[in-house]
């Protein structure tokens, strides 16, 4: 991707379908995050590029969902999770088949798994 081209949310969504978890990285200071950025929050530079994020990490926070929208009706209960990836970048997503807090201790190792469902899906590693 040329330096003048911004990495878009649409490209990140397409990458998810292709099995790649993508983020945004400042090419001057190296700050990386999973959420879109046009300007680096650390050094205020606009040298941002798309970068593939590691597919594995650990759960640092979650909430169990027992009521769902239509997209997830066959997957309840599940957990909305915050995962700290192996490179320390945090990303939110969901993990199916979690019925209660005891099913998902903090620190549980997880990996990104491609899904036709919306959002970033993880599974226990």
Secondary structure as GFF3:
##gff-version 3
##sequence-region A 1 125
A	DSSP	alpha_helix	9	17	.	.	.	ID=ss1
A	DSSP	beta_strand	22	26	.	.	.	ID=ss2
A	DSSP	beta_strand	32	33	.	.	.	ID=ss3
A	DSSP	beta_strand	48	52	.	.	.	ID=ss4
A	DSSP	beta_strand	56	65	.	.	.	ID=ss5
A	DSSP	three_ten_helix	70	75	.	.	.	ID=ss6
A	DSSP	beta_strand	78	85	.	.	.	ID=ss7
A	DSSP	beta_strand	90	96	.	.	.	ID=ss8
A	DSSP	three_ten_helix	101	103	.	.	.	ID=ss9
A	DSSP	beta_strand	109	112	.	.	.	ID=ss10
A	DSSP	beta_strand	121	124	.	.	.	ID=ss11
###
